[in-house]
Amino acid sequence: MLDPFEVLKALHALAAVDEVRAVDVEKFARIIGAPLEEVKEVLAALRRMDYVSFSGGRVYLTEIGIMKISSLFC
């Protein structure tokens, strides 16, 4: 299973920090080299925690997600 915090870090590295810069979920799965269904499961869990949001088939970090990922670097 993918580490949810590694997924957050990858979204942050891709600058997917708002709806305009959201990343296509299928493309994101290819970028991180993980099975699409597994990525979708982790993203769904992160959505329940309000760390990510979706716009169509695209995903991006919420303000809470940005704060969470930033706290991992402190």
N, C-alpha and C positions, 0 to 999 in steps of 0.2 A: 504494500500500500504506500502511496505517496505520502510524504510528510507535508501536512498542510502549511507549515511555516516555510518550507522550501517553495511551495506554490506561491505563497505571498511574496517571497523574495524574488521569484522569477517575474511576477507581474510588476513589481516595483522596478526591477532592472529593465523591463520593457517600457517603463514610464506609462503604464496603463493606470493612470491616476484620476481619470475622469471619463465621462461618456464620449467625448471627442477622441480621446486617445485609447479607447477600449480596444482590446485584442480579440480577434475571432477565436472562438473556443477551439475549433478544429486545428487552426494554425498554431495556437498556443500548445496544444497537445503534441504536435509535430516538433515544435521548437524545443520542448523539454524532453522529448523522446519517451513519452508515456502513452499507454493505451487511452484512447478517447473516453471510453466508459469510466475508467478509473479517474481521469481528470474531471469528468462531469460529477462523479460522486464526491470528490474532494471539494470542488467548487460549490456544490449544493450544501455541504457541511459549513463551508466558510460563509455562504450566504445566510444560513440560519444564525450565524454569529454576527451578522451585519458587517463582515470584513470585506465582502465583495458585492457587487451589484451587476445586473445584466441589462443589456440593451440589445434586444433582438438576439442574435447568436454571438454577441460580443460580451466580454467581461472586463471589469475594471475594479480597482480598489476604491472602497468608500473612505470617507474621512477617518472612520474608526480603524479601518484596515491599514491606512497610511500610518496612523499613530501606533498601531500594534507593531508593524514592521519596523518603524523607526525605533521603538523601544528595544527591539532585539539587538540593535547595533550599539546601544549605550552600555 
